[in-house]
Amino acid sequence: MEPSPPRLPKRNDAWGCLFANLAVPGLGTFVGGARLTGLLQMVLSQAGFALASLWALWAGGTWIRTGVLPVQPGRMLWLGLGGSLVFLVALVWSLGSSLCLLQQAGKNKP
């Protein structure tokens, strides 16, 4: 008995995965069937978002206390920039996964 060929996604499902990846990077990939890849993308994106949010909260609190926005290079600034970069990498990776799903859906005959 031959193994069945992989199921190709429907075009509407692939577009839904793209929009899900825009909302939460990795979610659309996970729903699209690449469970481990989607989970890694979600973990990276949420970790990056959390780090950037910590910096934003710290910077906002410092700004309120001192009246000066802290933008000089320091540990906290690098934490915020690093978190933003990690989030951006996860977002680009998840959008690449979405484009692959759209390409596969294009091969699916209606």
LUMLUM-15965 format. One line per 10 residues: their letters; for each residue x, y, z of N, C-alpha, C, O. Coordinates in nm, 3 decimals. Example, Ala and Ser with C-alpha at 12.3 -4.5 7.8 and 13.67 -1.06 7.14 Angstrom:
2
as> 1.319 -0.569 0.780 1.230 -0.450 0.780 1.320 -0.330 0.780 1.424 -0.332 0.846 ~ 1.285 -0.225 0.708 1.367 -0.106 0.714 1.290 0.003 0.787 1.341 0.114 0.804
This chain:
110
mepspprlpk> 0.083 -0.117 0.000 0.000 0.000 0.000 0.089 0.125 0.000 0.180 0.138 0.081 ~ 0.060 0.216 -0.093 0.139 0.338 -0.105 0.089 0.443 -0.007 -0.031 0.452 0.020 ~ 0.181 0.523 0.047 0.136 0.631 0.136 0.059 0.735 0.055 0.089 0.760 -0.061 ~ -0.040 0.794 0.118 -0.119 0.895 0.049 -0.037 1.024 0.036 0.043 1.056 0.123 ~ -0.059 1.098 -0.074 0.016 1.224 -0.090 -0.029 1.325 0.014 -0.141 1.318 0.063 ~ 0.058 1.420 0.048 0.021 1.519 0.149 -0.099 1.600 0.104 -0.113 1.632 -0.014 ~ -0.185 1.633 0.198 -0.305 1.711 0.168 -0.264 1.856 0.143 -0.197 1.918 0.225 ~ -0.306 1.909 0.027 -0.276 2.047 -0.005 -0.382 2.137 0.057 -0.500 2.103 0.057 ~ -0.340 2.252 0.112 -0.438 2.341 0.176 -0.527 2.409 0.073 -0.487 2.428 -0.042 ~ -0.647 2.444 0.115 -0.736 2.523 0.029 -0.688 2.666 0.030 -0.624 2.712 0.125
rndawgclfa> -0.719 2.738 -0.077 -0.672 2.876 -0.092 -0.724 2.965 0.022 -0.648 3.045 0.077 ~ -0.851 2.953 0.058 -0.906 3.035 0.166 -0.841 3.002 0.300 -0.818 3.091 0.382 ~ -0.811 2.874 0.323 -0.744 2.835 0.447 -0.603 2.894 0.453 -0.559 2.939 0.559 ~ -0.535 2.895 0.339 -0.399 2.951 0.336 -0.402 3.102 0.364 -0.314 3.153 0.433 ~ -0.502 3.173 0.311 -0.515 3.316 0.340 -0.547 3.338 0.488 -0.498 3.433 0.549 ~ -0.629 3.252 0.544 -0.661 3.261 0.686 -0.536 3.243 0.771 -0.517 3.312 0.872 ~ -0.450 3.150 0.730 -0.324 3.128 0.802 -0.234 3.249 0.793 -0.165 3.284 0.889 ~ -0.233 3.315 0.677 -0.153 3.435 0.661 -0.199 3.544 0.758 -0.117 3.606 0.826 ~ -0.330 3.566 0.764 -0.381 3.669 0.855 -0.362 3.631 1.002 -0.340 3.718 1.086 ~ -0.369 3.502 1.032 -0.342 3.458 1.169 -0.196 3.483 1.205 -0.166 3.521 1.319
nlavpglgtf> -0.106 3.463 1.109 0.036 3.489 1.134 0.063 3.638 1.151 0.156 3.676 1.222 ~ -0.017 3.723 1.087 -0.002 3.867 1.109 -0.048 3.906 1.249 0.009 3.996 1.310 ~ -0.151 3.839 1.299 -0.203 3.869 1.433 -0.109 3.815 1.541 -0.069 3.889 1.631 ~ -0.074 3.688 1.531 0.017 3.623 1.626 0.114 3.539 1.545 0.078 3.430 1.499 ~ 0.236 3.588 1.525 0.330 3.512 1.443 0.345 3.368 1.494 0.375 3.344 1.611 ~ 0.324 3.274 1.403 0.334 3.132 1.435 0.200 3.064 1.445 0.190 2.943 1.424 ~ 0.095 3.138 1.477 -0.037 3.079 1.492 -0.087 3.021 1.360 -0.139 2.910 1.357 ~ -0.073 3.096 1.252 -0.117 3.048 1.121 -0.037 2.928 1.074 -0.091 2.838 1.011 ~ 0.092 2.927 1.104 0.176 2.813 1.069 0.132 2.690 1.145 0.124 2.580 1.089 ~ 0.103 2.707 1.272 0.055 2.597 1.356 -0.076 2.542 1.303 -0.092 2.420 1.289
vggarltgll> -0.171 2.631 1.274 -0.301 2.589 1.222 -0.287 2.528 1.083 -0.363 2.438 1.046 ~ -0.190 2.576 1.006 -0.167 2.525 0.871 -0.108 2.386 0.866 -0.099 2.328 0.758 ~ -0.069 2.331 0.979 -0.022 2.193 0.983 0.122 2.174 1.026 0.161 2.063 1.063 ~ 0.203 2.279 1.023 0.342 2.267 1.065 0.348 2.299 1.214 0.383 2.409 1.254 ~ 0.313 2.201 1.295 0.294 2.222 1.439 0.421 2.267 1.510 0.418 2.366 1.584 ~ 0.532 2.197 1.489 0.656 2.231 1.560 0.709 2.367 1.516 0.750 2.448 1.598 ~ 0.708 2.391 1.386 0.755 2.520 1.334 0.669 2.633 1.387 0.720 2.736 1.431 ~ 0.537 2.614 1.384 0.446 2.717 1.435 0.467 2.743 1.582 0.462 2.858 1.627 ~ 0.489 2.637 1.659 0.512 2.653 1.802 0.642 2.730 1.828 0.645 2.817 1.915 ~ 0.747 2.700 1.754 0.874 2.773 1.769 0.856 2.920 1.732 0.908 3.008 1.800
qmvlsqagfa> 0.781 2.945 1.624 0.757 3.084 1.584 0.678 3.159 1.691 0.708 3.274 1.722 ~ 0.578 3.093 1.747 0.498 3.158 1.853 0.583 3.187 1.977 0.574 3.295 2.034 ~ 0.664 3.091 2.018 0.748 3.111 2.137 0.845 3.227 2.114 0.860 3.313 2.201 ~ 0.909 3.229 1.996 1.002 3.338 1.966 0.931 3.472 1.963 0.979 3.570 2.022 ~ 0.818 3.477 1.895 0.749 3.606 1.882 0.701 3.657 2.018 0.711 3.776 2.047 ~ 0.649 3.569 2.100 0.597 3.613 2.229 0.709 3.648 2.325 0.695 3.739 2.407 ~ 0.821 3.577 2.317 0.937 3.613 2.400 0.990 3.750 2.359 1.021 3.833 2.445 ~ 1.001 3.773 2.230 1.047 3.904 2.182 0.952 4.015 2.221 0.995 4.123 2.262 ~ 0.823 3.988 2.209 0.722 4.087 2.249 0.731 4.118 2.398 0.721 4.234 2.438 ~ 0.751 4.015 2.478 0.761 4.034 2.623 0.884 4.118 2.658 0.875 4.208 2.743
laslwalwag> 0.997 4.091 2.595 1.118 4.168 2.624 1.102 4.314 2.583 1.140 4.405 2.657 ~ 1.045 4.337 2.464 1.023 4.474 2.419 0.923 4.546 2.509 0.938 4.665 2.536 ~ 0.822 4.474 2.556 0.723 4.533 2.646 0.784 4.568 2.781 0.752 4.672 2.838 ~ 0.872 4.483 2.831 0.941 4.514 2.957 1.021 4.643 2.944 1.020 4.727 3.034 ~ 1.091 4.657 2.832 1.167 4.780 2.811 1.073 4.900 2.805 1.101 5.004 2.865 ~ 0.961 4.886 2.732 0.867 4.998 2.719 0.810 5.039 2.855 0.797 5.158 2.884 ~ 0.776 4.940 2.937 0.726 4.972 3.071 0.832 5.040 3.156 0.803 5.137 3.226 ~ 0.954 4.990 3.151 1.064 5.050 3.226 1.089 5.192 3.177 1.104 5.284 3.258 ~ 1.095 5.210 3.044 1.124 5.343 2.988 1.011 5.440 3.023 1.037 5.556 3.056 ~ 0.887 5.393 3.015 0.775 5.479 3.050 0.777 5.519 3.197 0.752 5.634 3.231
gtwirtgvlp> 0.807 5.422 3.283 0.816 5.452 3.426 0.928 5.549 3.458 0.912 5.639 3.540 ~ 1.041 5.530 3.392 1.155 5.621 3.413 1.121 5.761 3.362 1.155 5.861 3.426 ~ 1.053 5.768 3.250 1.014 5.896 3.192 0.918 5.971 3.285 0.929 6.092 3.303 ~ 0.824 5.897 3.343 0.728 5.959 3.436 0.798 6.009 3.562 0.770 6.119 3.610 ~ 0.893 5.927 3.617 0.963 5.964 3.740 1.059 6.081 3.719 1.065 6.172 3.801 ~ 1.135 6.078 3.608 1.243 6.176 3.590 1.208 6.288 3.492 1.270 6.395 3.496 ~ 1.110 6.265 3.406 1.076 6.364 3.304 1.165 6.356 3.183 1.154 6.439 3.092 ~ 1.254 6.257 3.178 1.346 6.241 3.066 1.332 6.099 3.012 1.339 6.002 3.087 ~ 1.311 6.088 2.880 1.300 5.956 2.818 1.439 5.893 2.809 1.528 5.951 2.747 ~ 1.460 5.776 2.870 1.593 5.715 2.872 1.623 5.642 2.740 1.573 5.532 2.716
vqpgrmlwlg> 1.703 5.705 2.655 1.740 5.643 2.528 1.890 5.622 2.515 1.938 5.579 2.410 ~ 1.964 5.652 2.619 2.107 5.631 2.613 2.135 5.479 2.615 2.063 5.403 2.679 ~ 2.241 5.436 2.545 2.271 5.293 2.542 2.295 5.238 2.682 2.371 5.294 2.761 ~ 2.230 5.130 2.709 2.243 5.064 2.838 2.181 4.926 2.826 2.131 4.886 2.721 ~ 2.186 4.855 2.936 2.135 4.718 2.938 1.988 4.710 2.898 1.949 4.622 2.821 ~ 1.908 4.800 2.950 1.764 4.796 2.923 1.732 4.831 2.778 1.642 4.773 2.718 ~ 1.805 4.926 2.721 1.782 4.960 2.580 1.814 4.842 2.491 1.740 4.813 2.397 ~ 1.923 4.773 2.520 1.959 4.656 2.440 1.857 4.543 2.458 1.833 4.466 2.366 ~ 1.799 4.534 2.575 1.693 4.436 2.598 1.572 4.466 2.509 1.516 4.374 2.448 ~ 1.533 4.590 2.502 1.421 4.629 2.417 1.449 4.610 2.270 1.365 4.560 2.196
lggslvflva> 1.568 4.650 2.226 1.605 4.633 2.086 1.618 4.486 2.049 1.576 4.444 1.941 ~ 1.678 4.408 2.140 1.691 4.264 2.115 1.556 4.196 2.107 1.534 4.111 2.021 ~ 1.465 4.232 2.197 1.330 4.176 2.195 1.258 4.212 2.066 1.188 4.128 2.008 ~ 1.274 4.336 2.022 1.210 4.378 1.897 1.267 4.301 1.779 1.192 4.262 1.689 ~ 1.396 4.278 1.779 1.460 4.202 1.671 1.412 4.057 1.670 1.385 4.002 1.563 ~ 1.402 3.995 1.787 1.353 3.856 1.796 1.210 3.848 1.745 1.176 3.755 1.672 ~ 1.126 3.945 1.783 0.988 3.947 1.735 0.984 3.962 1.583 0.907 3.893 1.516 ~ 1.066 4.051 1.529 1.069 4.074 1.385 1.114 3.949 1.309 1.059 3.917 1.204 ~ 1.214 3.879 1.362 1.260 3.755 1.299 1.148 3.652 1.296 1.126 3.586 1.194 ~ 1.076 3.637 1.407 0.965 3.542 1.412 0.854 3.582 1.316 0.793 3.496 1.252
lvwslgsslc> 0.828 3.710 1.304 0.725 3.758 1.213 0.761 3.729 1.068 0.678 3.679 0.992 ~ 0.883 3.760 1.030 0.928 3.734 0.892 0.927 3.584 0.863 0.885 3.542 0.755 ~ 0.972 3.504 0.958 0.973 3.358 0.942 0.830 3.306 0.924 0.805 3.222 0.837 ~ 0.737 3.355 1.004 0.598 3.308 0.993 0.535 3.354 0.862 0.454 3.282 0.804 ~ 0.569 3.473 0.815 0.516 3.519 0.687 0.573 3.436 0.572 0.503 3.411 0.473 ~ 0.699 3.394 0.584 0.755 3.304 0.485 0.682 3.171 0.483 0.658 3.114 0.376 ~ 0.646 3.121 0.600 0.569 2.997 0.608 0.432 3.016 0.543 0.381 2.925 0.476 ~ 0.372 3.133 0.562 0.242 3.161 0.502 0.252 3.165 0.350 0.164 3.116 0.280 ~ 0.360 3.224 0.300 0.378 3.228 0.155 0.394 3.088 0.097 0.345 3.059 -0.012 ~ 0.462 3.000 0.171 0.474 2.860 0.127 0.338 2.793 0.124 0.308 2.718 0.031
llqqagknkp> 0.254 2.819 0.225 0.119 2.764 0.227 0.037 2.815 0.109 -0.038 2.739 0.047 ~ 0.050 2.945 0.079 -0.023 3.002 -0.035 0.024 2.940 -0.166 -0.057 2.914 -0.256 ~ 0.154 2.916 -0.176 0.208 2.853 -0.297 0.156 2.710 -0.311 0.120 2.668 -0.421 ~ 0.151 2.637 -0.202 0.097 2.501 -0.206 -0.052 2.502 -0.240 -0.100 2.415 -0.312 ~ -0.122 2.602 -0.188 -0.266 2.612 -0.216 -0.290 2.644 -0.363 -0.392 2.604 -0.420 ~ -0.197 2.714 -0.425 -0.209 2.745 -0.567 -0.201 2.619 -0.653 -0.256 2.615 -0.763 ~ -0.133 2.517 -0.604 -0.122 2.390 -0.677 -0.246 2.305 -0.662 -0.267 2.209 -0.737 ~ -0.329 2.340 -0.564 -0.453 2.266 -0.537 -0.558 2.307 -0.639 -0.592 2.425 -0.648 ~ -0.608 2.213 -0.713 -0.709 2.243 -0.814 -0.846 2.254 -0.747 -0.883 2.169 -0.666 ~ -0.921 2.363 -0.782 -1.051 2.382 -0.717 -1.153 2.276 -0.755 -1.267 2.280 -0.707
